[in-house]
Amino acid sequence: MATRNDTNDKAAGAGRDAADKAARTARAVTNQAAKIGQETARAGADVLDRGVKTARDAMQSGLTTATETFQRITDQFTQALGLNGPQSEELARRSSQNVQAVTQASTVLARGAQEISQEVFGLVQDRLTKNIEAVNRIVGSRSVQDLVAVQSDLVRDNLQQVIETNRRVAEVSLRIADEAARTIQAQANENANQVRRAA
């Protein structure tokens, strides 16, 4: 009888050891996957950030070229219409101010795109960390009820984060759009005031 109990105890101990070893291995694999995921997310964010900066620089260069071209066209237009002196200078000045306002608004929009990409990257990193923690909790589940509870928490957390991400992106988008619109509106108001003063 003692031999059977010893055998059962050894089998139970071996089973626990195997389960513990499997859990440790799963945690190690999960941790390694987390590291790789974080590195991939960082690399993706860096690529996105460089892309936004490149787009902003290209846009700035294009706007500078457009300003110079617009200035040349304005000069040719004023010469063709026979405008000279103060009239042509005023027209050129207003045109330059309008292009500058568009340039400033475009810069605001590019900065907003960069801010949104950074916000999304931060949220992706946070979600990745939480998912890794959830996998560790799933691996550590000792019953079906624990497993279901962990999965329910994970689904709820994911849904909350989607809602929060969309809210944050909408807030930043609205703030940036308002700032860009104010820049353009300020120039439009200035132009209207100059026309009233000239009349």
Disulfide bonds with the S-S distance in Angstrom:
none
